[in-house]
Amino acid sequence: MSKRLIVFLTLLSVVVIVGSYVTLPYYSEAPGPAREVAPLIQFTGHQRYDSQGHFVLTSVLESVQRLTALGVLGAWLDPNRAVVPENQLLFPGETQAQEQQRSVSQMDQSKLDAVAAVLKDLDGYPKNHGQGVLVESVIPGCPAEGKLFPGDLITEIDGEAVSARKGVTNALDRVPVGKPIRFSVTAGGSSEAVTASRERCGPQGQPLVGISTLPNFPFDVTIQSGNIAGPSAGLMWALGFYDLLTPADLTDGMTVAGTGAIDRTGKVFPIGGVAEKLVAAKRAGADVFLVPQQNLAEAQAANPGLKLVPVSSLQDAVDFLKGGG
């Protein structure tokens, strides 16, 4: 064996070893599961109207660890995977575990906001509401973090019943900064007491417990998201819930897939992983794909072979579907 060949093979071995074990600040995304939303939404105290068609949420699967150099190459060569820079997934200084917890909280908030947006249109909410207030979100770094969670129902603050968002703000503002505040909370069918104080935190450094709240819903609603996280299923949760509350078949017998974050007013926001979600929609046999207006160009570039319908709000999607698609 010549010296040149020996040197070449040695260098090749080093490259393979380094490429296999040295990680880079990149992750991969691939098409995740597409799930029909109606079976995942349960409620009591209101008539339920199931439809012949299906609303389907789409998702992406992210690599749980940084990719190696060879992993980046493999993902780049795979037409159904995308290479994503770390700074598009993680905040500065954030670990992968913290990102996963943030994604779970975003999913929980998306379910609350989807229900709120639908009830606002159909059931006189928030004027018509139940007792207590729901935790909508928690500000990272504030005292409530790790103690209160999206979906928790606060029934009392320092022994006084609360029933509206303004009541929560007033109750908290009466307590001096740094003094412990006792929250009576119902979560997962059980009640508990949680103690937190107002401290300076958040973007403005104001004295906060660190929660945003919603008036409690007028009837019980439960949405099971399983292991899917992030905010991007909000639009499909809202459409599935809207369809279940109204006697007309909003799907018109179609399989309607889509994606999009949503807020409590029904506004739809752009998301990531559109190309991978389109693949998931095609695999699920979708007839149409609802996409946030700001993601339309990206979706068109993916050339999905699906009818793309851009929407900027829940009302846009409802109007399209009521028009017969």
C-alpha beads as a LAMMPS data file, in Angstrom:
LAMMPS data file: protein, C-alpha beads

325 atoms
324 bonds

1 atom types
1 bond types

-500.0 500.0 xlo xhi
-500.0 500.0 ylo yhi
-500.0 500.0 zlo zhi

Masses

1 110.0

Atoms # bond

1 1 1 0.000 0.000 0.000
2 1 1 1.445 3.360 -1.050
3 1 1 2.143 6.141 1.438
4 1 1 -0.337 8.408 -0.373
5 1 1 -3.114 5.847 0.017
6 1 1 -2.277 5.362 3.682
7 1 1 -2.408 9.124 4.263
8 1 1 -5.677 9.404 2.354
9 1 1 -7.321 6.568 4.301
10 1 1 -6.059 8.016 7.573
11 1 1 -7.493 11.435 6.754
12 1 1 -10.751 9.847 5.612
13 1 1 -11.016 7.958 8.894
14 1 1 -10.443 11.153 10.858
15 1 1 -13.099 12.967 8.837
16 1 1 -15.619 10.141 9.388
17 1 1 -14.901 9.984 13.118
18 1 1 -15.127 13.749 13.543
19 1 1 -18.240 13.918 11.356
20 1 1 -19.906 11.198 13.410
21 1 1 -19.255 12.558 16.886
22 1 1 -18.709 16.313 16.736
23 1 1 -22.053 18.124 16.917
24 1 1 -22.983 21.359 15.168
25 1 1 -25.567 24.029 16.101
26 1 1 -28.205 22.511 13.832
27 1 1 -31.285 20.344 14.268
28 1 1 -33.514 18.548 11.787
29 1 1 -37.249 18.684 11.197
30 1 1 -39.326 15.986 9.517
31 1 1 -43.051 15.473 8.910
32 1 1 -44.772 14.514 12.157
33 1 1 -48.126 12.886 12.845
34 1 1 -51.328 14.308 11.394
35 1 1 -54.212 13.849 13.825
36 1 1 -57.942 14.358 13.560
37 1 1 -58.878 16.935 16.165
38 1 1 -62.545 16.123 16.903
39 1 1 -61.859 12.941 18.953
40 1 1 -59.316 14.920 20.996
41 1 1 -61.850 17.586 22.030
42 1 1 -64.296 16.754 24.814
43 1 1 -66.784 19.012 26.599
44 1 1 -69.884 18.893 28.783
45 1 1 -72.776 21.301 29.106
46 1 1 -73.281 21.922 25.383
47 1 1 -74.776 19.956 22.480
48 1 1 -72.145 18.174 20.369
49 1 1 -72.475 17.960 16.569
50 1 1 -70.063 15.539 14.878
51 1 1 -69.412 15.893 11.138
52 1 1 -68.839 13.543 8.209
53 1 1 -65.510 15.150 7.293
54 1 1 -62.371 15.686 9.317
55 1 1 -60.250 18.541 10.639
56 1 1 -56.638 17.420 10.845
57 1 1 -53.756 19.137 12.633
58 1 1 -50.256 18.669 11.251
59 1 1 -46.953 18.640 13.107
60 1 1 -43.203 18.282 12.732
61 1 1 -40.721 15.992 14.428
62 1 1 -37.567 17.708 15.672
63 1 1 -34.304 15.941 16.420
64 1 1 -33.837 15.834 20.176
65 1 1 -30.107 16.535 19.973
66 1 1 -27.797 18.633 17.863
67 1 1 -26.850 17.019 14.565
68 1 1 -23.352 15.838 13.804
69 1 1 -21.738 16.920 10.547
70 1 1 -22.793 13.640 8.929
71 1 1 -26.280 14.110 10.393
72 1 1 -26.525 17.529 8.775
73 1 1 -25.466 16.035 5.459
74 1 1 -28.009 13.207 5.766
75 1 1 -30.838 15.589 6.622
76 1 1 -29.863 17.924 3.770
77 1 1 -29.969 15.046 1.278
78 1 1 -33.367 13.798 2.529
79 1 1 -36.190 15.599 0.655
80 1 1 -38.547 15.089 3.615
81 1 1 -36.245 16.624 6.218
82 1 1 -35.046 20.158 6.812
83 1 1 -31.922 21.445 8.552
84 1 1 -32.772 24.164 11.086
85 1 1 -30.193 26.453 12.748
86 1 1 -30.201 26.276 16.529
87 1 1 -31.029 29.985 16.885
88 1 1 -34.361 29.384 15.131
89 1 1 -35.425 26.887 17.810
90 1 1 -33.738 27.965 21.040
91 1 1 -33.633 31.334 22.769
92 1 1 -30.147 32.580 23.771
93 1 1 -28.943 30.505 26.721
94 1 1 -31.923 28.144 26.511
95 1 1 -31.344 24.384 26.792
96 1 1 -33.158 21.774 24.737
97 1 1 -35.080 20.682 27.850
98 1 1 -36.188 24.264 28.496
99 1 1 -37.277 24.613 24.862
100 1 1 -39.368 21.461 25.159
101 1 1 -41.062 22.779 28.305
102 1 1 -41.707 26.100 26.573
103 1 1 -43.252 24.240 23.634
104 1 1 -45.577 22.325 25.966
105 1 1 -46.703 25.619 27.548
106 1 1 -47.260 27.108 24.084
107 1 1 -49.454 24.148 23.160
108 1 1 -51.481 24.534 26.353
109 1 1 -51.956 28.235 25.681
110 1 1 -52.946 27.551 22.056
111 1 1 -55.764 25.293 23.252
112 1 1 -57.049 27.922 25.673
113 1 1 -56.889 30.687 23.070
114 1 1 -58.598 28.505 20.453
115 1 1 -61.512 27.794 22.803
116 1 1 -61.725 31.474 23.821
117 1 1 -61.806 32.620 20.177
118 1 1 -64.623 30.211 19.310
119 1 1 -66.720 30.960 22.401
120 1 1 -66.341 34.680 21.714
121 1 1 -68.077 34.142 18.364
122 1 1 -70.640 31.532 19.394
123 1 1 -71.426 31.737 23.100
124 1 1 -71.236 35.337 24.292
125 1 1 -67.864 34.821 25.956
126 1 1 -66.267 36.413 27.935
127 1 1 -69.434 38.125 29.224
128 1 1 -70.856 34.638 29.672
129 1 1 -68.266 32.865 31.817
130 1 1 -67.806 30.430 34.669
131 1 1 -66.410 30.983 38.170
132 1 1 -62.721 31.666 38.608
133 1 1 -60.069 32.572 36.044
134 1 1 -57.833 30.426 33.866
135 1 1 -54.084 30.910 33.666
136 1 1 -53.439 31.631 29.995
137 1 1 -49.648 31.983 30.063
138 1 1 -46.720 32.352 32.446
139 1 1 -43.851 34.794 31.931
140 1 1 -40.442 33.054 32.129
141 1 1 -38.301 34.238 34.997
142 1 1 -41.232 35.519 37.070
143 1 1 -42.307 34.057 40.457
144 1 1 -45.204 32.077 38.923
145 1 1 -42.884 30.053 36.687
146 1 1 -42.913 26.404 37.753
147 1 1 -45.802 27.029 40.173
148 1 1 -48.709 28.026 37.944
149 1 1 -49.320 26.624 34.466
150 1 1 -51.560 27.373 31.450
151 1 1 -54.968 25.836 32.105
152 1 1 -54.831 26.105 35.901
153 1 1 -58.097 27.456 37.319
154 1 1 -57.580 30.085 40.039
155 1 1 -60.629 30.211 42.328
156 1 1 -59.327 32.336 45.221
157 1 1 -56.504 34.774 45.929
158 1 1 -55.621 35.149 49.614
159 1 1 -58.974 33.610 50.515
160 1 1 -61.104 35.886 48.308
161 1 1 -63.038 34.438 45.375
162 1 1 -62.121 35.744 41.920
163 1 1 -64.341 35.541 38.862
164 1 1 -62.955 37.909 36.235
165 1 1 -59.584 38.959 34.888
166 1 1 -59.880 42.489 36.304
167 1 1 -60.579 40.996 39.725
168 1 1 -57.266 39.132 39.579
169 1 1 -55.329 42.262 38.676
170 1 1 -56.940 44.242 41.493
171 1 1 -56.340 41.472 44.030
172 1 1 -52.657 41.208 43.095
173 1 1 -52.066 44.957 43.037
174 1 1 -53.320 45.247 46.637
175 1 1 -50.508 43.014 47.896
176 1 1 -47.131 44.702 48.601
177 1 1 -44.189 43.669 46.438
178 1 1 -42.369 40.661 47.885
179 1 1 -45.199 39.576 50.172
180 1 1 -46.373 35.949 49.608
181 1 1 -49.716 35.571 47.838
182 1 1 -51.782 32.407 48.269
183 1 1 -53.603 31.075 45.213
184 1 1 -56.294 28.390 45.442
185 1 1 -55.940 26.429 42.222
186 1 1 -57.808 23.571 40.551
187 1 1 -55.821 21.521 38.038
188 1 1 -56.392 18.049 36.653
189 1 1 -59.464 17.569 38.847
190 1 1 -57.658 18.259 42.121
191 1 1 -57.287 21.405 44.232
192 1 1 -54.127 22.787 45.760
193 1 1 -52.665 25.955 47.273
194 1 1 -49.825 27.744 45.485
195 1 1 -47.781 30.580 46.966
196 1 1 -45.995 33.209 44.872
197 1 1 -45.153 36.872 45.288
198 1 1 -44.909 39.935 43.091
199 1 1 -41.319 40.641 42.079
200 1 1 -39.715 42.778 39.412
201 1 1 -39.450 40.625 36.286
202 1 1 -40.451 40.398 32.661
203 1 1 -39.393 42.664 29.774
204 1 1 -40.252 45.901 31.623
205 1 1 -38.980 44.891 35.048
206 1 1 -42.349 45.580 36.653
207 1 1 -43.524 43.995 39.937
208 1 1 -45.395 40.930 38.665
209 1 1 -46.455 37.454 39.669
210 1 1 -46.034 36.756 35.958
211 1 1 -49.319 35.384 34.620
212 1 1 -51.919 36.379 32.067
213 1 1 -55.451 35.117 32.666
214 1 1 -58.758 34.435 30.944
215 1 1 -62.249 34.381 32.461
216 1 1 -63.228 30.761 33.053
217 1 1 -65.152 29.146 30.203
218 1 1 -68.946 28.802 30.621
219 1 1 -68.695 24.999 30.359
220 1 1 -65.935 22.417 30.764
221 1 1 -63.695 21.829 27.732
222 1 1 -60.781 19.381 27.562
223 1 1 -58.360 19.004 24.630
224 1 1 -55.842 16.161 24.563
225 1 1 -52.729 17.072 22.563
226 1 1 -50.624 14.038 23.499
227 1 1 -46.943 14.477 22.687
228 1 1 -47.478 17.260 20.138
229 1 1 -46.167 20.606 21.405
230 1 1 -45.807 24.188 20.209
231 1 1 -48.410 26.808 19.273
232 1 1 -49.092 25.885 15.658
233 1 1 -52.171 23.678 16.160
234 1 1 -54.244 26.604 17.436
235 1 1 -56.181 27.231 14.216
236 1 1 -57.133 23.573 13.828
237 1 1 -58.196 23.262 17.486
238 1 1 -60.434 26.281 16.940
239 1 1 -61.993 24.957 13.731
240 1 1 -62.578 21.520 15.224
241 1 1 -64.221 23.023 18.303
242 1 1 -66.295 25.449 16.198
243 1 1 -67.556 22.562 14.065
244 1 1 -68.504 20.496 17.111
245 1 1 -70.565 23.358 18.562
246 1 1 -72.556 24.088 15.377
247 1 1 -75.112 21.803 13.692
248 1 1 -73.910 22.408 10.120
249 1 1 -71.040 20.252 8.806
250 1 1 -68.290 22.832 8.391
251 1 1 -66.074 20.272 6.644
252 1 1 -68.666 19.537 3.943
253 1 1 -67.369 15.963 4.073
254 1 1 -63.783 16.974 3.271
255 1 1 -60.548 16.235 5.075
256 1 1 -59.318 19.704 5.989
257 1 1 -55.720 19.950 7.187
258 1 1 -53.913 23.056 8.269
259 1 1 -51.646 24.896 10.649
260 1 1 -51.365 28.277 12.330
261 1 1 -50.989 29.812 15.776
262 1 1 -54.003 31.693 17.107
263 1 1 -54.742 34.241 19.821
264 1 1 -57.850 34.732 21.937
265 1 1 -59.311 37.158 19.369
266 1 1 -59.047 34.619 16.551
267 1 1 -56.103 36.209 14.747
268 1 1 -53.866 33.661 12.979
269 1 1 -50.063 33.929 13.087
270 1 1 -47.279 32.329 11.000
271 1 1 -45.448 29.213 12.130
272 1 1 -42.422 27.112 11.153
273 1 1 -42.067 23.787 9.373
274 1 1 -44.691 24.446 6.694
275 1 1 -43.093 22.188 4.075
276 1 1 -42.933 19.243 6.496
277 1 1 -46.536 19.813 7.602
278 1 1 -47.686 19.763 3.982
279 1 1 -46.108 16.317 3.595
280 1 1 -47.967 15.166 6.709
281 1 1 -51.217 16.565 5.267
282 1 1 -50.780 14.704 1.973
283 1 1 -50.116 11.466 3.846
284 1 1 -53.368 12.025 5.757
285 1 1 -55.327 12.350 2.510
286 1 1 -56.180 16.031 2.942
287 1 1 -58.350 17.745 0.330
288 1 1 -57.284 21.254 1.322
289 1 1 -54.638 22.892 3.489
290 1 1 -55.287 26.061 5.502
291 1 1 -52.098 28.096 5.861
292 1 1 -51.358 31.413 7.587
293 1 1 -51.236 34.230 5.047
294 1 1 -47.612 34.996 5.963
295 1 1 -46.584 31.391 5.236
296 1 1 -48.293 31.208 1.824
297 1 1 -45.192 31.853 -0.314
298 1 1 -43.251 29.206 1.601
299 1 1 -46.098 26.721 1.164
300 1 1 -46.351 27.444 -2.576
301 1 1 -42.584 26.964 -2.969
302 1 1 -42.929 23.505 -1.423
303 1 1 -45.218 22.563 -4.361
304 1 1 -47.426 20.309 -2.237
305 1 1 -50.054 19.347 -4.813
306 1 1 -52.721 20.435 -2.325
307 1 1 -55.235 23.257 -2.536
308 1 1 -53.742 26.018 -0.380
309 1 1 -56.058 28.479 1.358
310 1 1 -54.365 31.454 3.053
311 1 1 -56.069 32.794 6.191
312 1 1 -55.347 35.627 8.591
313 1 1 -58.066 34.825 11.124
314 1 1 -60.405 32.129 12.329
315 1 1 -63.203 34.012 10.572
316 1 1 -61.344 33.771 7.234
317 1 1 -61.206 29.989 7.591
318 1 1 -64.867 29.728 8.640
319 1 1 -65.957 31.946 5.745
320 1 1 -64.046 29.812 3.252
321 1 1 -65.527 26.590 4.588
322 1 1 -69.063 27.955 4.789
323 1 1 -68.684 28.967 1.175
324 1 1 -68.336 25.320 0.230
325 1 1 -64.537 25.305 -0.077

Bonds

1 1 1 2
2 1 2 3
3 1 3 4
4 1 4 5
5 1 5 6
6 1 6 7
7 1 7 8
8 1 8 9
9 1 9 10
10 1 10 11
11 1 11 12
12 1 12 13
13 1 13 14
14 1 14 15
15 1 15 16
16 1 16 17
17 1 17 18
18 1 18 19
19 1 19 20
20 1 20 21
21 1 21 22
22 1 22 23
23 1 23 24
24 1 24 25
25 1 25 26
26 1 26 27
27 1 27 28
28 1 28 29
29 1 29 30
30 1 30 31
31 1 31 32
32 1 32 33
33 1 33 34
34 1 34 35
35 1 35 36
36 1 36 37
37 1 37 38
38 1 38 39
39 1 39 40
40 1 40 41
41 1 41 42
42 1 42 43
43 1 43 44
44 1 44 45
45 1 45 46
46 1 46 47
47 1 47 48
48 1 48 49
49 1 49 50
50 1 50 51
51 1 51 52
52 1 52 53
53 1 53 54
54 1 54 55
55 1 55 56
56 1 56 57
57 1 57 58
58 1 58 59
59 1 59 60
60 1 60 61
61 1 61 62
62 1 62 63
63 1 63 64
64 1 64 65
65 1 65 66
66 1 66 67
67 1 67 68
68 1 68 69
69 1 69 70
70 1 70 71
71 1 71 72
72 1 72 73
73 1 73 74
74 1 74 75
75 1 75 76
76 1 76 77
77 1 77 78
78 1 78 79
79 1 79 80
80 1 80 81
81 1 81 82
82 1 82 83
83 1 83 84
84 1 84 85
85 1 85 86
86 1 86 87
87 1 87 88
88 1 88 89
89 1 89 90
90 1 90 91
91 1 91 92
92 1 92 93
93 1 93 94
94 1 94 95
95 1 95 96
96 1 96 97
97 1 97 98
98 1 98 99
99 1 99 100
100 1 100 101
101 1 101 102
102 1 102 103
103 1 103 104
104 1 104 105
105 1 105 106
106 1 106 107
107 1 107 108
108 1 108 109
109 1 109 110
110 1 110 111
111 1 111 112
112 1 112 113
113 1 113 114
114 1 114 115
115 1 115 116
116 1 116 117
117 1 117 118
118 1 118 119
119 1 119 120
120 1 120 121
121 1 121 122
122 1 122 123
123 1 123 124
124 1 124 125
125 1 125 126
126 1 126 127
127 1 127 128
128 1 128 129
129 1 129 130
130 1 130 131
131 1 131 132
132 1 132 133
133 1 133 134
134 1 134 135
135 1 135 136
136 1 136 137
137 1 137 138
138 1 138 139
139 1 139 140
140 1 140 141
141 1 141 142
142 1 142 143
143 1 143 144
144 1 144 145
145 1 145 146
146 1 146 147
147 1 147 148
148 1 148 149
149 1 149 150
150 1 150 151
151 1 151 152
152 1 152 153
153 1 153 154
154 1 154 155
155 1 155 156
156 1 156 157
157 1 157 158
158 1 158 159
159 1 159 160
160 1 160 161
161 1 161 162
162 1 162 163
163 1 163 164
164 1 164 165
165 1 165 166
166 1 166 167
167 1 167 168
168 1 168 169
169 1 169 170
170 1 170 171
171 1 171 172
172 1 172 173
173 1 173 174
174 1 174 175
175 1 175 176
176 1 176 177
177 1 177 178
178 1 178 179
179 1 179 180
180 1 180 181
181 1 181 182
182 1 182 183
183 1 183 184
184 1 184 185
185 1 185 186
186 1 186 187
187 1 187 188
188 1 188 189
189 1 189 190
190 1 190 191
191 1 191 192
192 1 192 193
193 1 193 194
194 1 194 195
195 1 195 196
196 1 196 197
197 1 197 198
198 1 198 199
199 1 199 200
200 1 200 201
201 1 201 202
202 1 202 203
203 1 203 204
204 1 204 205
205 1 205 206
206 1 206 207
207 1 207 208
208 1 208 209
209 1 209 210
210 1 210 211
211 1 211 212
212 1 212 213
213 1 213 214
214 1 214 215
215 1 215 216
216 1 216 217
217 1 217 218
218 1 218 219
219 1 219 220
220 1 220 221
221 1 221 222
222 1 222 223
223 1 223 224
224 1 224 225
225 1 225 226
226 1 226 227
227 1 227 228
228 1 228 229
229 1 229 230
230 1 230 231
231 1 231 232
232 1 232 233
233 1 233 234
234 1 234 235
235 1 235 236
236 1 236 237
237 1 237 238
238 1 238 239
239 1 239 240
240 1 240 241
241 1 241 242
242 1 242 243
243 1 243 244
244 1 244 245
245 1 245 246
246 1 246 247
247 1 247 248
248 1 248 249
249 1 249 250
250 1 250 251
251 1 251 252
252 1 252 253
253 1 253 254
254 1 254 255
255 1 255 256
256 1 256 257
257 1 257 258
258 1 258 259
259 1 259 260
260 1 260 261
261 1 261 262
262 1 262 263
263 1 263 264
264 1 264 265
265 1 265 266
266 1 266 267
267 1 267 268
268 1 268 269
269 1 269 270
270 1 270 271
271 1 271 272
272 1 272 273
273 1 273 274
274 1 274 275
275 1 275 276
276 1 276 277
277 1 277 278
278 1 278 279
279 1 279 280
280 1 280 281
281 1 281 282
282 1 282 283
283 1 283 284
284 1 284 285
285 1 285 286
286 1 286 287
287 1 287 288
288 1 288 289
289 1 289 290
290 1 290 291
291 1 291 292
292 1 292 293
293 1 293 294
294 1 294 295
295 1 295 296
296 1 296 297
297 1 297 298
298 1 298 299
299 1 299 300
300 1 300 301
301 1 301 302
302 1 302 303
303 1 303 304
304 1 304 305
305 1 305 306
306 1 306 307
307 1 307 308
308 1 308 309
309 1 309 310
310 1 310 311
311 1 311 312
312 1 312 313
313 1 313 314
314 1 314 315
315 1 315 316
316 1 316 317
317 1 317 318
318 1 318 319
319 1 319 320
320 1 320 321
321 1 321 322
322 1 322 323
323 1 323 324
324 1 324 325
